[in-house]
């Protein structure tokens, strides 16, 4: 009589536990870095009862910090260089949405200088950014 031999075949499996661990770490990293990408230059905005921006990708953001330094998308500019850069950008797109972020400690005059430059260059779509009042 013949003896039959049975071989147990193991079914290959993918262990998903390490993949889940890596994905959770990536999720935490993205959650921590996303707020830093939106804010840019660190300033304290004034508080107001305002609407929330839906998308900031199509906006031009001008920031004035508490020392009076002017930033255009996180790059520091002098008044003269800012005027030249804005003139170039507004020639390309006259309907450009411009957001002005000013630290709550700076004087109203600093913001008015920027608004004056923008109006002289023909900008019409301006908004002032503030923090939402709780």
LINQUINOR-V345713 format. One record per backbone hydrogen bond with DSSP energy under -1.0 kcal/mol. NH is the residue of the N-H (numbers start at 1). CO is the residue of the C=O. E is the energy in kcal/mol with one decimal. If there is no record, write none. Layout:
NH CO E
NH CO E
This chain:
20 16 -2.5
21 17 -2.2
22 18 -2.3
23 19 -2.4
24 20 -2.3
25 21 -2.0
26 22 -2.4
27 23 -2.3
28 24 -2.2
29 25 -2.3
30 26 -2.6
31 27 -2.3
32 28 -1.9
33 29 -2.0
34 30 -1.9
37 33 -1.3
38 34 -1.4
39 35 -1.6
40 36 -1.3
48 131 -2.5
50 48 -1.1
60 97 -3.0
62 99 -3.2
63 71 -2.9
64 101 -2.9
65 69 -2.0
68 65 -2.0
71 63 -3.1
72 75 -2.9
73 61 -2.0
75 72 -1.3
77 70 -2.8
82 78 -2.7
83 79 -2.3
84 80 -1.9
85 81 -2.5
86 82 -3.0
87 83 -2.3
88 84 -2.1
89 85 -2.4
90 86 -3.0
91 87 -1.5
92 88 -1.2
93 89 -1.7
96 93 -1.1
98 125 -2.8
99 60 -3.2
100 127 -3.0
101 62 -3.5
103 64 -2.4
104 44 -3.5
106 103 -1.3
112 108 -2.2
113 109 -2.0
114 110 -1.4
115 111 -2.5
116 112 -2.6
117 113 -2.2
118 114 -2.4
119 115 -2.6
120 116 -2.3
121 117 -1.5
122 119 -1.1
123 118 -2.7
127 98 -2.0
129 100 -2.7
131 46 -3.0
133 48 -1.8
